[in-house]
Amino acid sequence: MRIVDRISLYVIPFNRLKARIRSEKAQELNSINAALSGNSKALESSLLMGEDHPSKIDLLIYRDRITVIKEWPFTDRIRALVPFGILPPLTWVIAALIEILIEGAI
């Protein structure tokens, strides 16, 4: 099995998850923005459906919380792992180049 096939086995399900998160997030933000504009029936399709007339401050706080939700939940962990995946091989290559330069100078 090629490496591309193996990677796609992991990426394809996550792309579906990402699309679903993006769609739900956009729908929720549209509902909140419509409610902030004065449409009281906009929250019927929102997660705030059971709330009795939330204040504008509550809606603004909720919108901010929804806005910061990441569509790709693994980006922070991937960014944290990149230095550990890149730095060791890079230091090995730099050490080899320095060794070649020193041997060439001798």
Secondary structure, 3 states (H helix, E strand, C coil): CCHHHHHHHHHHHHHHHHHHHHHHHHHHHHHHHHHHCCCHHHHHHCCCCCCCCCCHHHHHHHHHHHHCCCCCCCHHHHHHHHHHHHHHHHHHHHHHHHHHHHHHHC
